[in-house]
């Protein structure tokens, strides 16, 4: 575990690390798990993520694992980690997770099988999404929202159900499926200020950045070493504390 300011970063497999966390210890879940998507056939789904989610001319990022499960194992796996997150979350906490149109039915089932009360879907409108010639543009991804029991509002404002935000591009992009930090800050408005946000699939820690920028605490887990190192560098750059504890096995 590495501590960077108000962020705790763990390298390893999500289920194993989640099992070590205390009951009722975080205020919200905000995560972008592997979709195991990116194709209409089994062969297409089993391609490396860099082939499924990037154009051939794009900057190449490190590959990540867990994105080629078949549908039954994907459902079972998602239910397991969502159940662990449910145990770790405080009563009334919110769970928000990204998915695409292919996996929306499966992930809505997994959310409920994991113990969460499914409340709604929030839409991420991507105006810069790649076109599909002769078809409708794949212009949105979805954020499934669930709660642990009865929802506990933290304010009386009415937040939008659709957020329009361009895909991260250029030299600031650190992950091939990275979510924009402004979008994550928008989603985080439903969570308590100063609370602890858990991301079991933190990637390059864009959620961690959004947490530190909004005075929230962050707990992140990442299995791929290359992205774990990128996450550490990213959060170290935006805080004056830097790494305060050595990496442990």
KOLPASE-983277 format. One line per field, with one value per residue (C-alpha): y, x, z; residue in one letter; residue number from 1; chain. Coordinates in pm, 1 decimal. Layout:
BEGIN
y = (Y/...)
x = (X/...)
z = (Z/...)
aa = (a/...)
i = (NUM/...)
ch = (A/...)
END
This chain:
BEGIN
y = (0.0/350.5/660.4/987.6/1262.4/1154.8/869.7/505.5/302.4/-77.7/-289.6/-629.8/-817.7/-637.7/-926.5/-1020.0/-665.8/-587.8/-891.7/-725.7/-403.1/-328.7/-336.8/-0.1/189.4/396.0/658.7/575.5/358.3/521.1/289.1/202.1/-177.3/-366.4/-396.3/-729.5/-575.5/-418.8/-664.0/-857.4/-1201.5/-1401.5/-1358.5/-982.2/-965.8/-1165.3/-913.9/-710.9/-390.5/-178.7/-323.5/-289.1/60.7/248.7/346.4/226.6/580.5/650.6/662.8/313.7/255.3/-49.0/-339.2/-432.0/-767.3/-879.6/-749.9/-1077.4/-1279.6/-1467.0/-1343.0/-1591.4/-1553.4/-1175.1/-1169.4/-1394.0/-1194.3/-860.1/-989.5/-1096.7/-763.4/-565.6/-773.7/-699.3/-327.3/-347.1/-491.5/-224.1/70.1/250.3/225.0/476.1/488.9/521.6/296.2/435.6/224.5/281.0/40.9/44.9/-48.6/-409.3/-480.7/-258.8/-549.1/-771.3/-501.3/-392.8/-754.6/-782.2/-459.7/-596.7/-946.5/-783.0/-641.4/-287.1/-115.0/-6.1/353.7/489.3/536.2/850.5/914.8/1031.1/1209.1/1196.2/1456.5/1351.4/978.3/797.2/790.7/472.9/526.2/448.6/387.4/580.7/712.1/531.4/862.2/760.7/540.3/471.0/507.6/265.2/410.8/198.9/250.5/40.0/46.1/377.4/663.0/927.1/1261.6/1497.2/1813.8/1933.8/2023.7/1841.3/1713.5/1649.9/1299.8/1362.7/1502.4/1617.4/1583.0/1513.9/1208.2/1265.7/1313.7/1449.4/1437.1/1452.1/1112.8/836.6/533.0/399.6/399.3/698.7/891.4/1273.0/1420.4/1695.1/1420.9/1235.9/1556.2/1600.4/1247.0/1294.3/1572.5/1304.7/1192.3/1360.6/1625.8/1495.8/1137.4/835.0/712.4/357.5/264.0/-108.5/-54.5/278.0/254.0/575.8/723.0/982.0/921.0/969.8/1303.5/1411.5/1312.7/1508.6/1811.3/1812.1/1747.5/1384.4/1081.8/807.4/434.0/281.7/-67.4/-150.5/-488.0/-378.5/-259.8/-14.0/166.8/150.2/337.6/590.0/640.9/705.5/958.2/1128.1/1180.8/1278.9/1553.6/1714.1/1709.7/1856.5/1553.5/1295.5/929.0/900.4/524.7/271.3/20.4/-307.5/-649.0)
x = (0.0/118.3/-22.5/-24.9/-188.5/-548.3/-518.0/-438.9/-331.3/-319.3/-163.3/-320.7/-632.7/-949.2/-1132.6/-832.7/-773.5/-1142.6/-1164.0/-916.3/-1116.5/-1340.1/-1719.4/-1899.0/-1572.5/-1624.8/-1881.2/-1922.7/-1804.7/-1713.4/-1546.1/-1485.6/-1439.7/-1327.2/-1624.9/-1535.4/-1700.3/-1577.1/-1727.4/-2031.9/-1864.7/-1650.3/-1347.5/-1389.7/-1428.8/-1107.9/-893.4/-646.0/-797.4/-565.1/-729.0/-1085.0/-1072.2/-810.9/-769.8/-455.1/-312.7/-365.4/-91.7/-37.0/-100.3/-17.3/-260.0/-479.6/-627.3/-980.9/-1140.7/-1200.5/-1426.8/-1717.2/-2060.6/-2135.9/-1799.8/-1820.8/-2158.6/-2035.9/-1716.2/-1899.0/-2147.5/-1860.8/-1679.6/-2002.0/-2104.7/-1769.0/-1813.0/-2161.4/-2014.1/-1743.6/-1979.3/-2161.3/-2543.1/-2699.7/-2387.4/-2406.6/-2238.3/-2165.9/-2006.2/-1946.0/-2053.2/-2138.0/-2454.3/-2346.6/-2300.9/-2575.7/-2822.7/-2558.4/-2420.0/-2765.1/-2828.4/-2488.0/-2547.7/-2867.8/-2726.9/-2446.8/-2700.3/-2737.7/-3070.2/-3065.4/-3187.1/-3116.2/-2878.9/-2676.2/-2564.6/-2222.2/-2271.9/-1946.5/-1962.2/-1620.4/-1701.1/-1582.0/-1844.1/-2006.5/-2059.6/-2417.5/-2519.0/-2593.5/-2285.0/-2188.3/-2206.0/-2281.8/-2170.9/-2371.6/-2323.0/-2533.9/-2632.7/-2726.1/-2750.2/-2690.3/-3040.9/-3221.2/-3036.5/-2891.9/-2886.1/-2599.0/-2765.9/-3097.7/-2980.2/-3113.3/-2822.8/-2841.1/-2899.4/-2690.7/-2336.5/-2178.8/-1801.5/-1545.9/-1321.9/-976.4/-722.4/-376.2/-72.7/-282.3/-439.5/-291.3/-516.6/-685.6/-1031.3/-974.9/-1278.5/-1260.0/-1185.0/-1452.4/-1713.1/-1596.2/-1615.0/-1973.5/-2066.6/-1898.0/-2139.0/-2379.4/-2120.9/-2040.5/-1768.8/-1467.7/-1591.3/-1392.9/-1443.2/-1346.0/-1242.6/-1156.9/-1039.4/-859.8/-653.7/-452.5/-636.0/-853.3/-1109.8/-832.2/-746.1/-1111.4/-1122.1/-811.3/-929.7/-1260.3/-1120.0/-1234.9/-1034.1/-957.1/-894.1/-787.0/-697.2/-516.2/-384.6/-167.7/170.3/224.9/-101.6/-39.3/288.4/110.5/-151.4/116.7/290.8/-38.7/-147.9/201.4/201.4/-118.6/-38.3/248.7/267.6/404.7/442.4/453.8/499.5/710.1/544.9/479.0/437.3)
z = (0.0/-81.7/83.7/-107.8/92.5/151.1/-100.2/-26.8/-330.2/-334.7/-607.2/-656.1/-757.6/-648.8/-480.8/-268.5/-144.8/-92.8/136.3/374.6/414.3/711.2/705.2/671.5/615.8/296.2/198.4/-171.1/-460.4/-791.7/-1039.1/-1402.9/-1417.0/-1728.3/-1963.5/-2127.2/-2430.9/-2751.3/-2998.5/-3113.7/-3118.6/-2875.8/-3100.7/-3108.2/-2729.1/-2678.4/-2863.9/-2650.9/-2506.8/-2721.6/-3034.0/-2902.0/-2753.9/-2956.8/-3316.9/-3492.2/-3501.2/-3129.9/-2867.3/-2729.9/-2360.7/-2144.8/-2177.7/-1881.9/-1782.4/-1700.7/-2019.6/-2204.5/-1974.5/-2127.3/-2028.5/-1748.6/-1576.7/-1618.1/-1443.2/-1160.7/-1112.2/-1110.2/-852.5/-624.2/-618.4/-596.4/-293.0/-129.3/-200.9/-48.0/270.5/287.3/218.7/497.1/512.2/275.3/56.4/-319.1/-576.7/-923.9/-1195.9/-1565.2/-1837.9/-2208.1/-2398.3/-2449.5/-2079.2/-1939.7/-1882.4/-1722.0/-1494.4/-1378.6/-1276.3/-1105.3/-912.9/-764.7/-710.3/-512.3/-269.0/-400.6/-459.7/-824.7/-843.8/-1192.3/-1485.2/-1551.2/-1909.1/-2018.0/-2351.7/-2552.3/-2831.3/-2965.7/-2991.0/-3302.9/-3582.3/-3715.5/-4086.6/-4191.1/-3828.3/-3509.9/-3331.4/-3010.0/-2827.9/-2471.7/-2188.6/-1876.6/-1503.1/-1300.8/-963.8/-663.9/-290.0/17.3/155.5/178.0/8.7/243.2/53.5/135.5/-4.8/-150.6/-502.6/-809.4/-1018.2/-1395.9/-1531.4/-1842.9/-1849.4/-2175.2/-2162.3/-2433.6/-2421.7/-2273.7/-2552.0/-2614.9/-2385.4/-2067.2/-2139.9/-1923.3/-1991.0/-2304.0/-2136.3/-1907.6/-1782.5/-1773.0/-1431.3/-1470.6/-1527.9/-1216.0/-1012.4/-1133.2/-1026.6/-690.3/-598.8/-474.2/-215.7/119.2/124.0/311.9/266.4/150.2/-207.1/-307.9/-661.7/-698.5/-1060.0/-1042.5/-1363.1/-1383.2/-1078.6/-1249.8/-973.9/-719.3/-876.8/-862.4/-493.9/-396.5/-593.9/-404.1/-52.7/-43.8/64.6/-184.2/-169.1/-500.6/-619.4/-943.8/-1058.6/-1353.6/-1226.8/-1511.4/-1435.2/-1061.1/-1116.9/-1341.3/-1068.4/-806.1/-1031.2/-1115.9/-755.8/-644.9/-907.8/-778.3/-407.9/-209.7/20.6/-222.1/-122.7/256.5/296.6/107.1/-121.5/54.1/-107.2)
aa = (x/x/x/x/x/x/x/x/x/x/x/x/x/x/x/x/x/x/x/x/x/x/x/x/x/x/x/x/x/x/x/x/x/x/x/x/x/x/x/x/x/x/x/x/x/x/x/x/x/x/x/x/x/x/x/x/x/x/x/x/x/x/x/x/x/x/x/x/x/x/x/x/x/x/x/x/x/x/x/x/x/x/x/x/x/x/x/x/x/x/x/x/x/x/x/x/x/x/x/x/x/x/x/x/x/x/x/x/x/x/x/x/x/x/x/x/x/x/x/x/x/x/x/x/x/x/x/x/x/x/x/x/x/x/x/x/x/x/x/x/x/x/x/x/x/x/x/x/x/x/x/x/x/x/x/x/x/x/x/x/x/x/x/x/x/x/x/x/x/x/x/x/x/x/x/x/x/x/x/x/x/x/x/x/x/x/x/x/x/x/x/x/x/x/x/x/x/x/x/x/x/x/x/x/x/x/x/x/x/x/x/x/x/x/x/x/x/x/x/x/x/x/x/x/x/x/x/x/x/x/x/x/x/x/x/x/x/x/x/x/x/x/x/x/x/x/x/x/x)
i = (1/2/3/4/5/6/7/8/9/10/11/12/13/14/15/16/17/18/19/20/21/22/23/24/25/26/27/28/29/30/31/32/33/34/35/36/37/38/39/40/41/42/43/44/45/46/47/48/49/50/51/52/53/54/55/56/57/58/59/60/61/62/63/64/65/66/67/68/69/70/71/72/73/74/75/76/77/78/79/80/81/82/83/84/85/86/87/88/89/90/91/92/93/94/95/96/97/98/99/100/101/102/103/104/105/106/107/108/109/110/111/112/113/114/115/116/117/118/119/120/121/122/123/124/125/126/127/128/129/130/131/132/133/134/135/136/137/138/139/140/141/142/143/144/145/146/147/148/149/150/151/152/153/154/155/156/157/158/159/160/161/162/163/164/165/166/167/168/169/170/171/172/173/174/175/176/177/178/179/180/181/182/183/184/185/186/187/188/189/190/191/192/193/194/195/196/197/198/199/200/201/202/203/204/205/206/207/208/209/210/211/212/213/214/215/216/217/218/219/220/221/222/223/224/225/226/227/228/229/230/231/232/233/234/235/236/237/238/239/240/241/242/243/244/245/246/247/248/249)
ch = (A/A/A/A/A/A/A/A/A/A/A/A/A/A/A/A/A/A/A/A/A/A/A/A/A/A/A/A/A/A/A/A/A/A/A/A/A/A/A/A/A/A/A/A/A/A/A/A/A/A/A/A/A/A/A/A/A/A/A/A/A/A/A/A/A/A/A/A/A/A/A/A/A/A/A/A/A/A/A/A/A/A/A/A/A/A/A/A/A/A/A/A/A/A/A/A/A/A/A/A/A/A/A/A/A/A/A/A/A/A/A/A/A/A/A/A/A/A/A/A/A/A/A/A/A/A/A/A/A/A/A/A/A/A/A/A/A/A/A/A/A/A/A/A/A/A/A/A/A/A/A/A/A/A/A/A/A/A/A/A/A/A/A/A/A/A/A/A/A/A/A/A/A/A/A/A/A/A/A/A/A/A/A/A/A/A/A/A/A/A/A/A/A/A/A/A/A/A/A/A/A/A/A/A/A/A/A/A/A/A/A/A/A/A/A/A/A/A/A/A/A/A/A/A/A/A/A/A/A/A/A/A/A/A/A/A/A/A/A/A/A/A/A/A/A/A/A/A/A)
END
